Amino acid sequence: MSTSHRTPETGDYDTSHSVAVRTLHRTRGLLPPAVEDQGIQLQRCLKQLSQKEKSIDKYLYLSGLRNTNVHLFYRLVTKHIKEIAPLIYTPTVGDACLQWSHNYVQPEGLYLSYADKGYVASILHNWPQHAEITVVTDGSRILGLGDLGINGMGIPVGKLALYIGCAGIRPEATLPLMLDLGTGNKELRDDPLYMGSRREKVSAQEEQEFMDEVMIALNEKWPGIVVQFEDFKNPFPALERYQQKYTCFNDDIQGTGAVVLAGIINAVKKSGVPVKAQRAVFMGAGSAGVGVAKQIVQFFMQEGLTERQARECFWLVDTKGLVTNDRGDRLAEHKIYFSRNDNAGKQYKNLAEVVEYVKPTILMGLSTIGGIFTPELLTKMGDWNKRPIIFPLSNPSANSECTFEEAIKYTNGTALFASGSPFPPLVYGGNLLQPGQGNNMYVFPGIGLGTILSKATVVTQSMIYASANALSTALNPSEIAQDWLYPEIARIREVSVIVAMGVIRAAEEAGVDRETRIKGMNDEELEQWVRSKMYDPHEETQRVEHEVHHLIEDVAGKGSIRGSHL
């Protein structure tokens, strides 16, 4: 075996590699001579990171690190996930997307333009690795920032970094995928540095035809690939069209619903209010809001309510007020399920009126309207409820319906709180309170890992529900004692194992799994097997050193290999 023609790969430029590994990888001389301890590597990264004042500059530094030393990047992510996650995903990824074309340096994923229609399959062959999971967006509704066109590529890149760091899916098995279907954002189309096509957004019919081609091509190239849809302005058509045919899910709808449901399961327990007496007001009746509400309906039904009884626990509010059957406008189809018919002809035109009318036990925000949970509303929640459940879930932080400090202050410290973006801890009443963060990263990495490992043919609703239920059980005794709704984020890989196991078991029960090796495994055996399949960047150097050691032994047994210089 000659190494004379081997081209070094991203992970080869690692200063923790020995001279023997560097020789095999043809990086000897391309790296400084010191063979470094991984701890020293991380110390240098943290120092360089601390020297950058702006979050966007830290994001760009981390992007460069990921593209030049992938295993070191993920060692940093896994070792310091609580500090790094906000820099590689929300909230910093929002700024990164806004500036994507302006800061562009190198390709970080695959772009498919509408102009590529008819050639998608051949373009997929340009991707050099075997993909097991892809995150797909068209950039039409990035976080709460609107239509960003191809600048939304930061979302698939960041999301997949969390699949890798949080759940141990191997980096080379991931595919960030941007669909350039045009943009309705005129400012982008007029920007000379914008790197997407300068055309209006294609029609719904044209989008569907293009999506059909993409889904067929993806599954022909990589049969069974897990497709996660993200940040589509209207996410329902693709999910409804493909979820029974391909292995796919939508994190905005299903992932958000699952992670919020996990928090709600724990919050309802702590509130002392039985499920049948819960009253939930949702500020925001878009795809995410409806998706979350439907997940909670399923939980309420599991707790003994009929579907009708569960549905009647919800009041959804949009920009026109309470969603009702007789409001006079034509409701979007996804809103009809929760539309009220018991308002006796009266219309409640804003959140304040609805809250006063319903006197909710749960106040949920998915509106992207920063500060709409006013001090007055929060005070009333505290007056009406012993433990009010307040979940301002909009991202980024500036769009959050209220802050952690506001929720605690105006409910006199009684709020059961979870937000979409991170907030700092708060000292209140002499106690240090930790805010819950209902971040989707608690569930989507485990959903992806469990789906891949079970070789599921589709992602069933029971698998999504199982992810939420598993997450709700993942708190340790210390976290429960501190009144937390979600586990410590530093334990995310442990949590992802629990979630993945729940997803695998649900896939088995639904009969959609194809992995024969896990048939008959008990929970302990399954856990060990799941852990054994996870990528661990801290073990990569040891793994490579082990392989090279065996190669050298093999070479020594067979005689010198000309040109290898081992």
PERALIN-V188945 format. One record per pair of residues at least 24 apart in sequence whose ideal C-beta (glycine too) atoms are under 6 Angstrom apart, sorted by sequence separation. I is the first residue (numbers start at 1). J is the second residue. D is the distance in whole Angstrom. If there is no record, write none. Layout:
{{I/J/D} {I/J/D}}
This chain:
{{135/159/5} {314/338/5} {361/385/6} {397/421/4} {443/467/5} {474/498/5} {135/160/5} {153/178/4} {275/300/5} {359/384/5} {390/415/5} {395/420/5} {396/421/5} {501/526/6} {62/88/6} {181/207/6} {322/348/4} {368/394/4} {394/420/6} {395/421/5} {211/238/6} {215/242/6} {321/348/5} {362/389/4} {363/390/5} {364/391/5} {365/392/4} {366/393/5} {387/414/6} {388/415/5} {389/416/5} {390/417/5} {391/418/5} {392/419/5} {393/420/4} {59/87/6} {150/178/5} {275/303/4} {321/349/4} {365/393/6} {370/398/5} {373/401/4} {443/471/6} {470/498/5} {471/499/6} {58/87/5} {321/350/6} {365/394/6} {370/399/5} {372/401/5} {373/402/4} {378/407/6} {382/411/3} {387/416/5} {442/471/5} {470/499/5} {150/180/5} {381/411/6} {382/412/6} {500/530/6} {41/72/6} {45/76/5} {215/246/6} {285/316/4} {368/399/4} {379/410/5} {404/435/4} {256/288/5} {260/292/5} {264/296/6} {322/354/5} {378/410/4} {382/414/6} {467/499/5} {470/502/3} {59/92/5} {280/313/6} {285/318/4} {378/411/6} {497/530/6} {42/76/6} {149/183/4} {253/287/6} {257/291/4} {261/295/4} {280/314/5} {281/315/5} {282/316/5} {283/317/5} {317/351/5} {256/291/6} {257/292/5} {261/296/6} {278/313/5} {375/410/5} {467/502/6} {147/183/5} {252/288/5} {256/292/6} {365/401/3} {466/502/4} {467/503/5} {55/92/4} {59/96/5} {147/184/5} {317/354/5} {466/503/6} {147/185/5} {253/291/3} {257/295/3} {261/299/6} {285/323/5} {56/95/5} {149/188/5} {315/354/6} {463/503/5} {466/506/4} {132/173/4} {133/174/6} {134/175/4} {136/177/5} {138/179/4} {129/172/4} {134/177/5} {138/181/5} {315/358/5} {463/506/4} {109/153/6} {131/175/4} {290/334/5} {462/506/5} {463/507/6} {97/142/5} {393/438/6} {150/196/4} {109/156/6} {149/196/4} {109/157/6} {462/510/5} {94/143/5} {108/157/5} {436/485/4} {101/151/6} {285/335/5} {436/486/5} {446/496/4} {450/500/4} {454/504/5} {460/510/5} {94/145/6} {97/148/5} {100/151/4} {445/496/5} {449/500/4} {456/507/4} {235/287/5} {446/499/3} {450/503/3} {454/507/4} {97/151/5} {100/154/6} {446/500/4} {450/504/5} {458/512/5} {14/69/6} {97/152/6} {457/512/5} {13/69/5} {443/499/6} {447/503/6} {456/512/5} {14/71/6} {97/154/4} {456/513/6} {96/154/4} {11/70/5} {454/513/4} {455/514/4} {10/70/5} {11/71/5} {455/515/5} {93/154/5} {454/515/5} {93/158/5} {109/176/3} {110/177/5} {111/178/5} {112/179/5} {113/180/4} {114/181/5} {418/485/5} {283/351/5} {89/158/4} {111/180/6} {88/158/5} {88/161/5} {89/162/6} {281/354/6} {281/355/6} {155/230/6} {155/231/5} {281/358/5} {289/366/4} {288/366/5} {279/358/5} {281/360/4} {453/533/6} {279/360/5} {279/361/5} {280/362/4} {281/363/6} {282/364/5} {283/365/5} {284/366/4} {278/361/5} {284/367/4} {113/197/6} {283/367/5} {78/165/5} {77/165/4} {114/202/5} {273/361/5} {142/231/5} {283/372/6} {141/231/5} {74/165/6} {102/193/5} {131/222/5} {101/193/5} {140/232/6} {141/233/4} {101/194/5} {117/210/6} {120/213/5} {124/217/5} {133/226/4} {134/227/6} {135/228/5} {136/229/6} {137/230/5} {140/233/4} {101/195/4} {120/214/6} {131/225/6} {137/231/5} {138/232/6} {135/230/5} {114/210/6} {121/217/4} {120/217/4} {124/221/5} {236/334/6} {70/171/5} {271/387/4} {267/389/5} {270/416/6} {267/416/4} {263/418/5} {298/465/6} {263/438/5} {260/438/5} {259/438/5} {259/440/5} {259/442/5} {256/440/6} {259/443/5} {255/440/5} {258/443/5} {255/443/6} {251/440/6} {255/444/4} {251/444/5} {258/464/5} {262/468/5} {266/472/6} {261/468/4} {265/472/4} {247/456/6} {258/467/5} {262/471/4} {249/459/4} {254/464/5} {258/468/4} {262/472/4} {247/458/6} {267/485/6} {266/485/5} {226/448/6} {263/485/4} {144/368/3} {226/451/5} {226/452/6} {144/394/6} {143/395/5} {144/399/4} {166/441/6} {167/445/3} {162/441/5} {166/445/4} {167/446/6} {163/445/5} {167/449/4} {162/445/6} {163/448/5} {94/396/5} {90/395/5} {91/396/4} {90/396/6} {91/397/5} {133/448/5} {132/452/5} {166/492/5} {167/496/4} {91/421/5} {166/496/5} {90/421/6} {86/422/6} {170/535/4} {168/534/3} {168/535/4} {82/489/5} {82/490/5} {81/492/6} {75/537/5} {74/537/4} {75/538/6} {71/537/5} {71/540/4} {21/544/6} {24/548/6} {16/541/5} {21/548/5} {20/548/5} {23/565/6} {4/563/5} {2/563/5} {3/564/5}}
